């Protein structure tokens, strides 16, 4: 076991709590890379008498990203926020979770690839919109309705009309 693996082992052993009972004693049952190779998927087993199982993911983070909100406020980048909004947009669509996870990873890599430590929210929205437009048109419109803050039905009509015009 080299130093990096040992360090990760110590960090995980100290900080990995069972999400069901908050038990500190959890063990790794299975580890494997994700299909796109950007993370390690670990199946874990809780040490309590319930023996609950759960999955964790370890990802490489190239640099700390800060999001600049519309009001100028800064906050740490949170991958889970992007994941949640994309999963809401793609809910009940014929897109498997692996494809969605790859899509999210691609967006995060693109953001990290900008070389900037501070990223304005419109940039994040632009990457998501561009990706969803080729992934699934319904998810694209769903995301756009929140991102662009549609107020009335005519906002939807206008947006969808622009999609149809872009196809022509």
Secondary structure as UniProt FT lines:
FT   HELIX           3..15
FT   TURN            19..21
FT   STRAND          26..33
FT   TURN            35..36
FT   STRAND          39..46
FT   TURN            49..50
FT   STRAND          53..59
FT   STRAND          66..68
FT   TURN            70..71
FT   STRAND          74..76
FT   HELIX           79..90
FT   TURN            91..92
FT   HELIX           97..113
FT   STRAND          118..120
FT   HELIX           121..135
FT   HELIX           137..147
FT   TURN            148..149
FT   HELIX           153..167
//
